Amino acid sequence: MEENTVVQESDDEQDIWSWGAGTDGQLATGILQDEHTPQLLRPLSSSLGLVTSLSCGGAHVIALSSGGRVLTWGRGTSGQLGHGEMVNCLHPKLVNAFQDSVVTHVSAGWNHSGFVLENGAVFTCGDGSFGQLGHGDYKSQNLPLRVSYFVSKRVEQVACGMRHSLVLLKGNSENRVYGFGLGKRGQLGISTEKVKSTSLPQITIGLTNLEIVNISANGDHSAALTADGSLYTWGRGFSCASDESIPRLFEAAVTVDEVALGWNHALLLTRKSKEEIMPIIEKKVLQIAAGAEHSVLVTDNGLIMTWGWGEHGQLGLGGTDDQVSPQVVSLGNTSATKHAACRVFCGSGFSFVLRNCSQTRETK
Amino acid sequence: MSYDDVEIEDMEWNEELQSFTYPCPCGDLFQITKEDLRIGEEIARCPSCSLYITVIYNMEDFQDKPNKKAEPPKPQSVAVA
Protein backbone atom coordinates (compact mmCIF):
# COMPACT_ATOMS: atom_id res chain seq x y z
CA MET A 1 0.00 0.00 0.00
CA GLU A 2 2.70 2.30 1.06
CA GLU A 3 5.53 3.49 -1.09
CA ASN A 4 8.60 2.02 0.41
CA THR A 5 11.75 4.04 0.17
CA VAL A 6 14.71 3.19 2.32
CA VAL A 7 15.88 5.72 4.86
CA GLN A 8 19.56 6.46 4.73
CA GLU A 9 21.25 4.23 7.25
CA SER A 10 23.25 5.58 10.10
CA ASP A 11 24.31 4.48 13.53
CA ASP A 12 22.55 7.38 15.13
CA GLU A 13 19.42 7.22 17.15
CA GLN A 14 15.98 6.74 15.71
CA ASP A 15 12.59 7.78 16.98
CA ILE A 16 9.40 6.10 15.83
CA TRP A 17 6.05 7.84 16.33
CA SER A 18 2.51 6.67 15.64
CA TRP A 19 -1.02 8.08 15.89
CA GLY A 20 -4.59 7.54 14.65
CA ALA A 21 -6.81 4.45 14.71
CA GLY A 22 -5.38 1.93 17.15
CA THR A 23 -8.00 -0.59 18.13
CA ASP A 24 -6.25 -3.50 16.38
CA GLY A 25 -2.87 -2.78 17.92
CA GLN A 26 -1.53 -1.16 14.74
CA LEU A 27 0.05 1.77 16.60
CA ALA A 28 2.46 -0.53 18.52
CA THR A 29 1.67 1.41 21.68
CA GLY A 30 0.69 -1.78 23.51
CA ILE A 31 -2.84 -0.53 24.04
CA LEU A 32 -5.93 -0.91 21.90
CA GLN A 33 -7.04 2.66 21.52
CA ASP A 34 -6.94 5.57 19.09
CA GLU A 35 -4.30 8.23 19.69
CA HIS A 36 -4.93 11.82 18.64
CA THR A 37 -1.36 13.01 19.15
CA PRO A 38 1.97 11.42 18.09
CA GLN A 39 3.07 8.67 20.47
CA LEU A 40 6.79 8.05 20.84
CA LEU A 41 7.32 4.30 20.73
CA ARG A 42 9.92 2.29 22.52
CA PRO A 43 12.56 0.88 20.16
CA LEU A 44 10.87 -1.86 18.15
CA SER A 45 13.74 -4.22 18.72
CA SER A 46 16.99 -3.98 20.64
CA SER A 47 18.95 -6.35 18.44
CA LEU A 48 17.85 -5.64 14.88
CA GLY A 49 19.31 -2.20 14.33
CA LEU A 50 17.44 0.68 12.76
CA VAL A 51 14.14 0.39 10.97
CA THR A 52 14.77 1.31 7.35
CA SER A 53 11.20 1.39 6.14
CA LEU A 54 7.60 0.74 7.14
CA SER A 55 4.56 -0.31 5.21
CA CYS A 56 1.15 0.25 6.79
CA GLY A 57 -2.00 -1.61 5.73
CA GLY A 58 -5.66 -1.66 6.76
CA ALA A 59 -4.74 -2.21 10.41
CA HIS A 60 -1.30 -3.83 10.41
CA VAL A 61 2.28 -2.70 9.93
CA ILE A 62 5.38 -4.33 8.44
CA ALA A 63 8.76 -2.95 9.49
CA LEU A 64 11.99 -3.71 7.66
CA SER A 65 15.22 -3.50 9.64
CA SER A 66 18.63 -2.50 8.35
CA GLY A 67 19.70 -6.15 8.39
CA GLY A 68 16.78 -7.26 6.25
CA ARG A 69 14.76 -8.66 9.15
CA VAL A 70 11.00 -8.15 9.30
CA LEU A 71 8.75 -7.21 12.22
CA THR A 72 4.96 -7.11 12.04
CA TRP A 73 2.16 -6.05 14.39
CA GLY A 74 -1.51 -4.98 14.47
CA ARG A 75 -4.44 -6.89 13.01
CA GLY A 76 -3.58 -10.49 12.30
CA THR A 77 -6.96 -12.15 11.99
CA SER A 78 -6.40 -13.07 8.34
CA GLY A 79 -2.83 -14.25 8.88
CA GLN A 80 -1.34 -11.04 7.48
CA LEU A 81 1.32 -10.82 10.21
CA GLY A 82 2.96 -14.04 9.02
CA HIS A 83 3.43 -15.45 12.52
CA GLY A 84 1.62 -18.72 11.85
CA GLU A 85 -1.55 -17.70 13.65
CA MET A 86 -4.68 -15.65 13.06
CA VAL A 87 -4.58 -13.23 16.00
CA ASN A 88 -3.79 -9.56 16.56
CA CYS A 89 -0.38 -8.65 17.89
CA LEU A 90 0.02 -5.53 20.04
CA HIS A 91 3.80 -5.43 19.91
CA PRO A 92 6.30 -5.68 17.05
CA LYS A 93 7.19 -9.31 16.54
CA LEU A 94 9.88 -10.85 14.34
CA VAL A 95 8.66 -12.84 11.34
CA ASN A 96 10.61 -16.05 11.87
CA ALA A 97 10.09 -17.27 8.32
CA PHE A 98 12.72 -14.76 7.18
CA GLN A 99 15.23 -15.43 9.94
CA ASP A 100 17.83 -16.68 7.49
CA SER A 101 16.96 -14.41 4.59
CA VAL A 102 17.49 -10.79 3.70
CA VAL A 103 14.21 -9.05 2.95
CA THR A 104 14.57 -5.98 0.74
CA HIS A 105 11.02 -4.78 0.15
CA VAL A 106 7.67 -5.16 1.94
CA SER A 107 4.09 -4.09 1.37
CA ALA A 108 1.01 -4.16 3.60
CA GLY A 109 -2.41 -4.26 1.96
CA TRP A 110 -5.85 -4.12 3.57
CA ASN A 111 -5.51 -7.60 5.11
CA HIS A 112 -2.57 -9.15 3.26
CA SER A 113 1.19 -8.74 3.08
CA GLY A 114 3.97 -9.08 0.53
CA PHE A 115 7.72 -9.58 1.07
CA VAL A 116 10.55 -9.51 -1.47
CA LEU A 117 13.86 -11.18 -0.70
CA GLU A 118 17.33 -10.17 -1.82
CA ASN A 119 17.43 -13.18 -4.13
CA GLY A 120 14.32 -11.97 -5.99
CA ALA A 121 11.79 -14.34 -4.38
CA VAL A 122 8.40 -12.93 -3.40
CA PHE A 123 6.28 -14.23 -0.52
CA THR A 124 2.71 -13.39 0.50
CA CYS A 125 0.43 -14.11 3.44
CA GLY A 126 -2.91 -12.98 4.89
CA ASP A 127 -6.33 -12.81 3.27
CA GLY A 128 -6.46 -14.69 0.00
CA SER A 129 -10.22 -14.63 -0.66
CA PHE A 130 -9.82 -12.66 -3.87
CA GLY A 131 -6.67 -14.40 -5.12
CA GLN A 132 -4.51 -11.51 -3.91
CA LEU A 133 -1.82 -13.87 -2.58
CA GLY A 134 -1.10 -15.16 -6.10
CA HIS A 135 -0.90 -18.85 -5.20
CA GLY A 136 -3.51 -20.03 -7.68
CA ASP A 137 -6.21 -20.45 -5.03
CA TYR A 138 -8.46 -18.35 -2.82
CA LYS A 139 -7.08 -19.52 0.51
CA SER A 140 -5.65 -17.39 3.27
CA GLN A 141 -2.15 -18.07 4.63
CA ASN A 142 -0.84 -17.32 8.10
CA LEU A 143 2.81 -17.95 7.18
CA PRO A 144 4.60 -16.26 4.28
CA LEU A 145 4.39 -18.55 1.25
CA ARG A 146 6.58 -18.14 -1.82
CA VAL A 147 4.64 -17.17 -4.94
CA SER A 148 5.76 -20.02 -7.14
CA TYR A 149 4.73 -18.29 -10.37
CA PHE A 150 7.84 -16.09 -9.99
CA VAL A 151 10.21 -18.90 -9.08
CA SER A 152 12.30 -18.44 -12.22
CA LYS A 153 12.03 -14.65 -12.18
CA ARG A 154 13.64 -12.01 -10.01
CA VAL A 155 11.19 -9.75 -8.20
CA GLU A 156 12.10 -6.21 -7.17
CA GLN A 157 8.94 -4.84 -5.55
CA VAL A 158 5.49 -5.90 -4.41
CA ALA A 159 2.52 -3.59 -3.81
CA CYS A 160 -0.59 -4.71 -1.93
CA GLY A 161 -3.92 -2.89 -2.25
CA MET A 162 -7.31 -3.61 -0.72
CA ARG A 163 -7.95 -6.86 -2.57
CA HIS A 164 -5.22 -6.99 -5.20
CA SER A 165 -1.44 -7.10 -5.55
CA LEU A 166 1.14 -5.93 -8.07
CA VAL A 167 4.66 -7.25 -8.62
CA LEU A 168 7.56 -5.50 -10.36
CA LEU A 169 10.38 -7.62 -11.79
CA LYS A 170 14.05 -6.67 -11.81
CA GLY A 171 15.98 -6.30 -15.03
CA ASN A 172 15.12 -5.25 -18.55
CA SER A 173 12.55 -7.79 -19.64
CA GLU A 174 9.76 -6.53 -21.87
CA ASN A 175 7.00 -6.89 -19.32
CA ARG A 176 7.93 -6.30 -15.71
CA VAL A 177 4.62 -5.59 -13.96
CA TYR A 178 2.15 -8.31 -12.94
CA GLY A 179 -1.21 -8.17 -11.18
CA PHE A 180 -3.34 -10.67 -9.25
CA GLY A 181 -6.38 -10.65 -6.97
CA LEU A 182 -9.60 -8.70 -7.53
CA GLY A 183 -9.78 -7.07 -10.93
CA LYS A 184 -13.34 -5.76 -11.06
CA ARG A 185 -12.36 -2.10 -11.14
CA GLY A 186 -9.54 -2.66 -13.62
CA GLN A 187 -6.90 -2.51 -10.88
CA LEU A 188 -4.91 -5.44 -12.32
CA GLY A 189 -4.52 -3.88 -15.75
CA ILE A 190 -4.34 -7.32 -17.32
CA SER A 191 -7.11 -7.05 -19.90
CA THR A 192 -9.39 -4.60 -21.63
CA GLU A 193 -12.21 -7.07 -20.97
CA LYS A 194 -13.93 -7.23 -17.59
CA VAL A 195 -11.92 -9.37 -15.19
CA LYS A 196 -13.48 -10.48 -11.93
CA SER A 197 -10.35 -11.84 -10.31
CA THR A 198 -7.27 -13.95 -10.94
CA SER A 199 -5.41 -15.97 -8.34
CA LEU A 200 -2.38 -16.40 -10.60
CA PRO A 201 -0.20 -13.45 -11.65
CA GLN A 202 -0.82 -12.05 -15.12
CA ILE A 203 1.10 -9.44 -17.08
CA THR A 204 -0.17 -5.90 -16.68
CA ILE A 205 -0.49 -4.67 -20.23
CA GLY A 206 0.38 -1.24 -21.55
CA LEU A 207 3.67 -0.91 -19.68
CA THR A 208 5.81 -2.84 -22.15
CA ASN A 209 9.42 -1.66 -22.41
CA LEU A 210 8.94 1.15 -19.93
CA GLU A 211 11.59 1.67 -17.27
CA ILE A 212 9.30 1.31 -14.26
CA VAL A 213 11.00 2.23 -10.99
CA ASN A 214 8.09 2.07 -8.59
CA ILE A 215 4.67 0.43 -8.27
CA SER A 216 1.86 1.37 -5.85
CA ALA A 217 -1.50 -0.10 -4.90
CA ASN A 218 -4.15 1.09 -2.46
CA GLY A 219 -7.90 0.68 -2.36
CA ASP A 220 -8.86 -0.42 -5.88
CA HIS A 221 -6.21 1.80 -7.48
CA SER A 222 -2.83 1.00 -9.02
CA ALA A 223 0.05 3.18 -10.20
CA ALA A 224 3.49 2.84 -11.76
CA LEU A 225 6.22 5.44 -12.02
CA THR A 226 8.93 5.49 -14.69
CA ALA A 227 12.55 6.57 -14.30
CA ASP A 228 11.88 9.78 -16.22
CA GLY A 229 9.00 10.77 -13.93
CA SER A 230 5.99 9.66 -15.96
CA LEU A 231 3.03 8.31 -14.05
CA TYR A 232 0.66 5.56 -15.17
CA THR A 233 -2.55 4.83 -13.25
CA TRP A 234 -5.25 2.18 -13.59
CA GLY A 235 -8.17 0.78 -11.60
CA ARG A 236 -10.98 2.66 -9.94
CA GLY A 237 -11.46 6.18 -11.26
CA PHE A 238 -10.88 9.15 -8.95
CA SER A 239 -13.73 11.57 -8.21
CA CYS A 240 -16.36 9.82 -10.32
CA ALA A 241 -14.05 9.36 -13.32
CA SER A 242 -14.59 6.05 -15.06
CA ASP A 243 -12.48 3.01 -14.18
CA GLU A 244 -9.40 2.32 -16.30
CA SER A 245 -8.73 -1.32 -17.04
CA ILE A 246 -5.28 -0.74 -18.51
CA PRO A 247 -2.53 1.66 -17.40
CA ARG A 248 -3.09 5.17 -18.63
CA LEU A 249 -0.42 7.86 -18.83
CA PHE A 250 -1.10 10.79 -16.54
CA GLU A 251 -0.72 13.68 -18.93
CA ALA A 252 0.57 16.77 -17.23
CA ALA A 253 3.71 18.76 -17.75
CA VAL A 254 5.28 17.62 -14.49
CA THR A 255 8.03 15.22 -13.53
CA VAL A 256 6.63 12.93 -10.85
CA ASP A 257 9.05 11.76 -8.16
CA GLU A 258 6.59 10.00 -5.87
CA VAL A 259 2.97 8.90 -5.90
CA ALA A 260 0.86 8.14 -2.83
CA LEU A 261 -2.53 6.50 -3.36
CA GLY A 262 -5.49 6.77 -1.00
CA TRP A 263 -8.89 5.17 -1.47
CA ASN A 264 -10.42 8.18 -3.20
CA HIS A 265 -7.48 10.48 -3.67
CA ALA A 266 -3.86 10.47 -4.75
CA LEU A 267 -0.91 12.71 -4.00
CA LEU A 268 1.90 13.40 -6.43
CA LEU A 269 5.27 14.73 -5.39
CA THR A 270 6.73 16.48 -8.40
CA ARG A 271 10.35 17.34 -9.00
CA LYS A 272 9.30 20.97 -8.73
CA SER A 273 7.79 20.59 -5.26
CA LYS A 274 11.15 19.38 -3.98
CA GLU A 275 13.00 22.28 -5.52
CA GLU A 276 10.60 25.17 -5.21
CA ILE A 277 8.58 26.52 -2.33
CA MET A 278 4.97 25.33 -2.43
CA PRO A 279 2.57 28.28 -2.17
CA ILE A 280 0.05 26.91 0.37
CA ILE A 281 2.54 25.66 2.91
CA GLU A 282 5.42 28.00 2.02
CA LYS A 283 7.92 25.15 2.18
CA LYS A 284 9.61 22.66 -0.10
CA VAL A 285 8.24 19.13 0.22
CA LEU A 286 10.51 16.10 0.54
CA GLN A 287 8.10 13.21 0.90
CA ILE A 288 4.41 12.31 0.92
CA ALA A 289 2.15 9.55 2.21
CA ALA A 290 -1.57 8.84 1.88
CA GLY A 291 -3.93 6.95 4.15
CA ALA A 292 -7.37 5.89 2.97
CA GLU A 293 -8.74 9.39 3.53
CA HIS A 294 -5.88 11.45 4.95
CA SER A 295 -2.57 12.81 3.74
CA VAL A 296 0.84 13.52 5.25
CA LEU A 297 3.93 15.35 3.99
CA VAL A 298 7.43 16.13 5.20
CA THR A 299 8.94 19.55 4.47
CA ASP A 300 12.59 20.25 3.77
CA ASN A 301 13.01 21.70 7.24
CA GLY A 302 11.72 18.52 8.88
CA LEU A 303 8.14 19.53 9.60
CA ILE A 304 5.38 16.94 9.40
CA MET A 305 2.08 18.26 8.03
CA THR A 306 -1.27 16.45 7.80
CA TRP A 307 -4.71 17.07 6.32
CA GLY A 308 -7.89 15.22 5.34
CA TRP A 309 -10.12 12.96 7.45
CA GLY A 310 -9.40 13.20 11.16
CA GLU A 311 -12.08 11.23 12.99
CA HIS A 312 -9.64 8.73 14.52
CA GLY A 313 -6.92 11.24 15.30
CA GLN A 314 -5.02 10.16 12.19
CA LEU A 315 -3.95 13.78 11.60
CA GLY A 316 -2.11 13.81 14.95
CA LEU A 317 -3.25 17.34 15.72
CA GLY A 318 -4.81 16.53 19.10
CA GLY A 319 -8.41 16.41 17.92
CA THR A 320 -10.67 14.57 15.53
CA ASP A 321 -11.54 17.41 13.15
CA ASP A 322 -11.02 17.14 9.41
CA GLN A 323 -8.55 19.59 7.85
CA VAL A 324 -8.79 21.03 4.36
CA SER A 325 -5.19 22.26 4.25
CA PRO A 326 -1.87 20.93 5.65
CA GLN A 327 -1.39 21.53 9.38
CA VAL A 328 1.83 21.14 11.35
CA VAL A 329 2.08 18.12 13.66
CA SER A 330 4.07 18.58 16.84
CA LEU A 331 6.47 15.70 17.51
CA GLY A 332 7.95 17.13 20.67
CA ASN A 333 11.17 19.04 20.90
CA THR A 334 14.23 18.15 18.91
CA SER A 335 17.45 19.61 20.13
CA ALA A 336 18.57 22.40 17.82
CA THR A 337 21.93 20.73 17.32
CA LYS A 338 20.34 17.62 15.92
CA HIS A 339 19.54 17.13 12.31
CA ALA A 340 16.44 15.03 11.99
CA ALA A 341 15.48 13.25 8.80
CA CYS A 342 11.84 12.22 8.86
CA ARG A 343 9.90 9.82 6.71
CA VAL A 344 6.13 9.37 6.94
CA PHE A 345 3.96 6.29 6.34
CA CYS A 346 0.17 5.92 6.39
CA GLY A 347 -2.14 2.99 6.98
CA SER A 348 -5.87 3.24 6.29
CA GLY A 349 -6.68 5.29 9.40
CA PHE A 350 -3.30 5.80 11.09
CA SER A 351 0.12 7.33 10.58
CA PHE A 352 3.77 6.59 11.40
CA VAL A 353 6.93 8.68 11.39
CA LEU A 354 10.51 7.41 11.34
CA ARG A 355 12.84 10.12 12.55
CA ASN A 356 16.56 9.54 12.29
CA CYS A 357 18.48 11.97 14.43
CA SER A 358 22.14 12.72 13.94
CA GLN A 359 24.32 14.97 16.10
CA THR A 360 26.95 15.46 13.50
CA ARG A 361 25.34 15.43 10.11
CA GLU A 362 25.33 18.80 8.44
CA THR A 363 22.10 20.25 7.21
CA LYS A 364 22.28 20.84 3.52
CA MET B 1 -23.48 11.46 3.09
CA SER B 2 -22.91 7.86 2.12
CA TYR B 3 -19.20 7.11 1.81
CA ASP B 4 -19.70 4.78 -1.14
CA ASP B 5 -22.23 2.63 -2.99
CA VAL B 6 -21.26 -1.03 -2.77
CA GLU B 7 -22.92 -3.96 -4.48
CA ILE B 8 -23.83 -6.86 -2.22
CA GLU B 9 -21.69 -9.19 -4.32
CA ASP B 10 -18.65 -7.10 -3.38
CA MET B 11 -19.36 -7.56 0.32
CA GLU B 12 -18.02 -10.55 2.27
CA TRP B 13 -20.08 -12.73 4.60
CA ASN B 14 -18.48 -12.69 8.04
CA GLU B 15 -19.50 -15.72 10.08
CA GLU B 16 -18.30 -14.28 13.37
CA LEU B 17 -20.17 -11.00 12.93
CA GLN B 18 -23.13 -12.72 11.19
CA SER B 19 -23.03 -9.79 8.77
CA PHE B 20 -22.03 -8.81 5.29
CA THR B 21 -18.97 -6.59 5.53
CA TYR B 22 -16.91 -4.19 3.43
CA PRO B 23 -13.66 -2.40 4.37
CA CYS B 24 -14.09 0.99 6.06
CA PRO B 25 -11.31 3.55 5.53
CA CYS B 26 -10.84 3.75 9.30
CA GLY B 27 -9.61 0.14 9.30
CA ASP B 28 -12.80 -1.44 10.65
CA LEU B 29 -15.66 -2.93 8.61
CA PHE B 30 -18.99 -1.64 7.36
CA GLN B 31 -21.58 -4.20 8.47
CA ILE B 32 -25.16 -5.17 7.64
CA THR B 33 -27.10 -8.27 8.75
CA LYS B 34 -29.33 -10.51 6.62
CA GLU B 35 -32.27 -9.40 8.72
CA ASP B 36 -31.51 -5.75 7.86
CA LEU B 37 -31.44 -6.68 4.18
CA ARG B 38 -34.67 -8.64 4.52
CA ILE B 39 -36.52 -5.57 5.77
CA GLY B 40 -35.10 -3.34 3.08
CA GLU B 41 -32.36 -1.58 5.03
CA GLU B 42 -29.67 -0.38 2.65
CA ILE B 43 -27.25 1.36 5.00
CA ALA B 44 -24.24 -0.59 6.28
CA ARG B 45 -22.56 1.13 9.21
CA CYS B 46 -19.09 1.00 10.67
CA PRO B 47 -19.18 0.39 14.45
CA SER B 48 -16.00 2.45 14.93
CA CYS B 49 -16.82 5.67 13.13
CA SER B 50 -19.49 7.90 11.63
CA LEU B 51 -19.16 6.59 8.09
CA TYR B 52 -21.69 4.37 6.32
CA ILE B 53 -22.17 2.94 2.85
CA THR B 54 -25.22 2.29 0.70
CA VAL B 55 -25.64 -1.37 -0.18
CA ILE B 56 -26.92 -2.11 -3.67
CA TYR B 57 -28.96 -5.32 -3.61
CA ASN B 58 -32.18 -6.92 -4.67
CA MET B 59 -34.50 -7.18 -1.67
CA GLU B 60 -36.22 -10.23 -3.14
CA ASP B 61 -33.01 -12.19 -2.81
CA PHE B 62 -33.34 -11.96 0.95
CA GLN B 63 -37.00 -12.86 1.36
CA ASP B 64 -37.91 -16.27 2.78
CA LYS B 65 -40.15 -17.85 0.18
CA PRO B 66 -41.07 -21.52 0.18
CA ASN B 67 -40.32 -21.90 -3.52
CA LYS B 68 -37.09 -20.01 -3.36
CA LYS B 69 -33.93 -21.04 -1.63
CA ALA B 70 -33.55 -19.18 1.65
CA GLU B 71 -29.85 -18.50 1.24
CA PRO B 72 -28.93 -15.38 -0.69
CA PRO B 73 -26.53 -15.72 -3.58
CA LYS B 74 -22.93 -15.96 -2.50
CA PRO B 75 -21.42 -12.51 -2.23
CA GLN B 76 -18.36 -13.64 -4.15
CA SER B 77 -17.01 -16.73 -5.72
CA VAL B 78 -14.42 -18.45 -3.58
CA ALA B 79 -14.46 -21.68 -5.52
CA VAL B 80 -11.14 -22.95 -6.79
CA ALA B 81 -11.22 -23.74 -10.45
Interface residues (C-beta under 8 A of the other chain):
Chain A: A21 T23 D24 Q26 G58 A59 R75 W110 S129 F130 D137 Y138 M162 K184 K196 S197 S199 W263 G291 A292 E293 W309 E311 H312 G347 S348 G349 F350
Chain B: D10 E12 P23 P25 C26 G27 D28 S48 C49 S50 L51 Q76 S77 V78 A79 V80
